[in-house]
Structure formats: structure tokens, C-alpha cells
């Protein structure tokens, strides 16, 4: 049950990241004291892995902002 709850929060957070680029830039600037312009370009680098038992694992999200990689944990 705990794994399903974790997956729900993970999916919700990833969905929120895709709703508004301007909001994501403001969040990153606020959390990490960066100064990206509000109209910055964001590229989402989603990573998924499957183990030998074909169990899917989603890794942390990595964002590329104006061609600079920025990992989110």
C-alpha cells in the first residue's frame, strides 16, 4: 500500500512540472536561489527502467533549462 501512495505523489509531482514552464522556473529559482529568466526553455528528461522481472522503475526527474542540466530529487 505504501508503494502505491508513493507512486501517486510521484506521478502528481511530475504532472505539475509539465503544467506551466513559468511556474517551474519560479519554483527552481526560489528553491535553489538561481536566476533563470521566466521565459527560459525547459526540456524534460524522463527516465524509466525495467528490471529483469519487467518491473518498471521511474527515476528522479532531470530538467534541462536553457541547455543546463538541473536534477530534481
N, C-alpha and C positions, 0 to 999 in steps of 0.2 A: 504494500500500500504506500509506503514512504517513497519508493522509487517513482510511482505514478504521480504523486504530488510534486516531486522534484521536476519531473518531465513537464508537467503543466506549467510551472513557473518558468522553466527554461523556454518553452515554446511561446509563452506570453511575452517574455522579455525580448526574444528575437523578433516577434511580430511588431512590438512597439518600436524597435530600432528601425524598421522599414517604413513607418508611417510618415515621418517628417524629417527630412535631412537637416533642416534648420534647427529643429529641436535637438537632434542628435549632436550637432555641432555645439549648441549651447550647453548640453549636458557634459560633453567631453571637456569643453573649456572651463566649466565650473568645477568639475571633479578633479581635473588634472592640471589646473592653472595654466592652460595653453591659451593661445590667442588666434585660433583659426577664424578666418572671415566667415560670416553667416552663409555666404553663397558658395562655400567650399564644395568640392566634388567628393562624394563618398563612394567607395567600391566595397561591396560586402564579399568577404572570402569565407563562405560557409564550408565547414569541413565535416565529413561524415566518414565513419569507419565501420567495417563489419569484421567480426572475429571469425574463427574457424567454424563456430556454431551458427554463423549468419546472424548473430545478434548485432543490431545497429547501435553504434555509439556516436553521439554528437559531441564534438569538441567545442572549446570556447570559440567565441566569435572574434574574428580579426577584421578590423576595418582599415581600409587604406584611404587616407584623407589627403587630397592634393598630392597623391603619389608617395605619401609617407605612411608606412605600416604602423598600426596602433592596435595592439592586442587588448581585448577586454576579457576579464575573467569573471 
